[in-house]
Amino acid sequence: MGQGVVGRDVEPETAQELARHATLNALAAAVQAVGDLDRVRIVQMLVFVASTPDFGLQSQVANAASELLIEVLGENGRHARTALGVAGLPLNTRVEIQMICTVVWRRADRERRG
């Protein structure tokens, strides 16, 4: 989805869109692992923003990702979060997101497990 440094080559609004896109990719991986979006709960998210030393708005970039998770998952999307500015990311990407998820067990799941 492009390369560059936020605060120099990339506007914060573009970085927010990239954060949303990365979040959707991470959610897709979680759904593939557990089989159903309703079974995904986000525990923690770590947002890396390749940015200039004076940028300072990494949390606003991360807010876009956090808001998307709550919009899509409701209470299961509420999470702890850290947003960090970094000098660079692999492949010179602008935003990288790491999510820790857990499975929401339903009554039928518990009954099958015994």
N, C-alpha and C positions, 0 to 999 in steps of 0.2 A: 504493500500500500504506500510505497514511496520511502524516501530516505531524507535525512536532514536532522537539524537540531532545532528544537522548539525554542523560540525566543530569538532565533537568528534567521533560519530558513523557513520556519513553520509558525503559523499563527496559533494561538491557544485554541481557537475554535476548531481548527483542523485537527489539532491534537486530541480534542474532546471526541471528535468523530472517530478518530483512530482508536481511542480507548473503548468506545462503544463497539466497534468492529471486533477488537481483540476480545472483549467480553462475550460477544455472541459466539466467537470461535471456541472459547473456553467452555461456555454452556453447552455447545454442541458436543464437545468431547465428554462432558459429564453425562449428558443424556445418553450418549452411545454406551457409556460404561454401565449405567443403571437401568436403561430401557424406557424411561418416562420422565418428562420434565417435572411432573408433580412429585417425583421422588427425590428431587435434588434440593438440598439446603446448602447455602453458602455459609461457611464458617469464617473464613478470613480471605482477604484479597491484598496482594502486594502489587503496587503499580510503580513501574519504573518509567521515567520520562527522560529521554535524552535531551538535555537542555543546557542553555548557557549558564554559567555560574551565577549570574544576576537575575535569572528568570523568576524564581520564587513562587510560581503559581501552580506547582505540581498538584496540590490538593484540588484545585479547580478542574484540572484535567481528569483526575481520579473521580471527582464528583459525578462526572458524566457516566462513568462505568457503574458506580454505586447506585445512582438513580435508575439506571436501566435494569439492574438486578432486582430492585424493589418493585419496579413497574411490572416486570415479567413474573417474578416469583412471589410477590407479596411479602409476608413476614418471613418466608423461607429465604428471601433475598437479603435480609438484614445481616450485616457482618461487621467484623472488626477490619480495619483497613490501615495500611501504611502507604504513603506516596513518597517516592524518593526521586530526586534529580540525580542523574548520572551523566558522566562525560560521554559515554557511548554505549551502544547496545549491539548485539550480534547482527550482522548484515546491515549495519548502519540504519536500523529501524528507529522509529521515533518513540514508540510506546510499546511496552511489554507488560503483560499482566499474568500474574500467578494467582491461582485460586485454590483454596482448600475447601473441598465440599464433603458432605456426608449424605448418606442415604436416609430418606424419610421412610420409616417402616410403617406400613399400613396394617390394620388389624388382620386382613387376609394373609399378609406376608408372615406375621407372627404365628398365626394358626398353622400355616404350612410348615414352619420351622419347628413347631412343637414346643 
